[in-house]
């Protein structure tokens, strides 16, 4: 049985004023691009077609496939002090293994790559330590793959873990040095590399470590990525160079002295990187200066 209703009727209780404003603002932005930059319907269709091919190849939700278009706006820890808008990384998985502090990030016995000792402190805007802060840590392997994303035989918890800061807000852990990587499935999609090159970007992401900081004094958890100073991929980052702000870059130092290497129990050269998280809490000032470590 067919139910007849007034096709012009819209339930006023269903109208969301914010959604109305956002859609109208988005259309206005597209009109400005049309009038000022020559945006065409074919441009939009080409972008949508490429995103659809990526979604089909990776199996990721279409919204996730489109992340390179908006990640710079909402992800990356912003200025490193105030929290980002909490765009959860598609490479994150809950339930990581707890480590000692200092500790070793869970990894395979034969994990390839150059060892890295990462350390630093977690401080509030007054420079006071956040003791007992939970620090979630994860990053890609030496081949650029994140554990748990693909059925590649790598344990799901590989290079994933968490620890708690000590009374001075300090943390330290040993892992392997991340490298620049390209997602192999996405890179194989016809048109992806060409689209990246057309806007002056590489298909690669710069080396980085993902962190989440949880503490009762934080307004909300801090989520972001810490990069490495001097990485040549940062200016041409696939998801945008602005995501790796200078305040989110750690200096990495190579150690190749044989005696030093032996003292740390490594078989070859290793790296160290120090990074202090200075994060806004409920009692922190509105702004804080991120101080560089003394040379």
C-alpha positions, -999 to 999 in steps of 0.1 A, spaced: 0 0 0 13 34 -10 13 62 16 7 96 1 23 126 19 29 163 11 62 162 -8 69 198 2 67 191 39 99 192 59 97 184 96 110 216 113 122 196 143 146 178 120 164 209 106 199 214 120 209 251 117 246 243 119 243 218 90 224 244 69 252 270 75 280 246 68 265 234 35 258 269 24 294 280 33 308 250 14 288 259 -17 299 295 -14 335 284 -12 330 263 -44 315 292 -62 345 314 -53 368 287 -66 347 285 -98 347 323 -103 383 331 -92 402 299 -100 383 284 -128 370 253 -110 349 232 -133 325 203 -128 350 181 -146 376 190 -119 353 178 -91 344 147 -110 380 138 -116 388 142 -79 358 121 -69 367 94 -94 403 92 -81 390 90 -45 366 62 -55 394 42 -71 415 46 -39 385 35 -18 379 4 -40 416 -6 -39 421 -1 -2 387 -10 12 389 21 34 358 42 39 356 70 13 359 96 41 393 80 50 404 80 14 398 117 13 419 125 44 448 140 24 424 168 14 417 179 50 443 164 74 463 196 76 432 214 90 424 190 118 453 167 125 489 169 137 488 185 172 485 221 158 511 242 175 523 214 197 507 231 228 470 232 223 454 199 212 444 192 177 408 186 167 412 149 173 412 134 138 420 98 148 447 83 127 436 54 105 467 35 117 457 35 154 446 4 172 436 3 209 449 -22 234 486 -17 230 511 -35 253 524 -17 284 562 -10 285 585 -2 312 599 34 314 626 33 301 615 4 279 615 -12 245 587 -8 220 573 -43 212 590 -56 181 602 -87 164 635 -102 174 649 -95 139 632 -61 135 650 -44 106 662 -9 108 685 15 127 679 14 165 665 46 180 664 58 216 636 83 220 633 103 252 620 135 266 596 150 291 559 158 292 553 193 308 524 217 313 524 253 301 542 264 333 570 239 326 559 216 354 561 178 348 530 157 341 538 126 362 519 95 354 509 106 319 500 77 296 520 79 264 507 58 235 534 52 209 533 36 175 549 39 141 555 22 108 581 -5 103 613 -1 82 593 -11 51 567 16 58 539 -8 68 519 -4 100 512 -36 119 476 -48 118 466 -30 87 472 -59 63 475 -96 66 512 -97 61 522 -120 90 534 -92 112 520 -93 148 492 -67 152 510 -52 182 544 -48 165 559 -13 171 529 -4 193 530 2 230 524 26 259 542 37 290 537 61 319 559 91 327 579 91 359 578 117 387 597 142 365 575 137 335 602 118 317 598 90 292 623 69 272 620 39 249 640 21 223 626 13 189 638 14 153 642 46 133 611 53 112 616 60 75 597 78 49 570 56 34 543 53 8 512 31 12 518 4 -14 481 -2 -21 473 35 -25 504 41 -46 494 14 -70 461 31 -79 463 47 -113 465 85 -111 476 88 -74 512 96 -81 503 119 -109 478 138 -88 503 142 -60 530 155 -84 505 179 -100 502 198 -68 539 196 -60 538 167 -35 555 134 -32 536 101 -28 555 96 4 550 106 40 580 118 60 593 96 88 574 101 121 562 86 153 526 87 164 519 97 200 488 101 222 491 117 256 465 111 283 465 128 317 436 139 340 449 175 339 447 178 301 416 194 286 415 165 263 440 139 251 468 152 228 471 133 195 498 140 170 529 130 151 565 139 159 588 142 128 625 147 124 644 179 117 658 181 82 637 154 67 636 164 30 602 148 26 584 172 49 581 201 24 564 177 -1 545 155 24 517 136 7 491 149 32 505 184 33 537 200 46 519 221 72 511 190 93 548 187 104 552 221 121 588 229 133 576 226 170 567 190 161 601 180 149 628 163 170 665 164 163 679 130 155 716 123 162 735 93 147 760 76 170 787 55 154 815 52 179 822 15 184 827 18 222 794 38 225 776 12 203 788 -17 224 780 1 257 743 3 245 742 -33 234 737 -26 197 753 -43 168 758 -12 147 752 26 147 721 39 165 702 72 168 689 92 196 661 118 195 648 140 224 614 157 223 596 175 251 558 177 249 546 210 264 509 206 266 480 229 278 463 217 309 433 231 328 455 254 347 480 263 320 483 297 304 466 303 271 500 303 253 533 289 261 567 291 245 582 258 234 618 261 245 646 245 225 670 222 243 704 237 249 730 227 222 
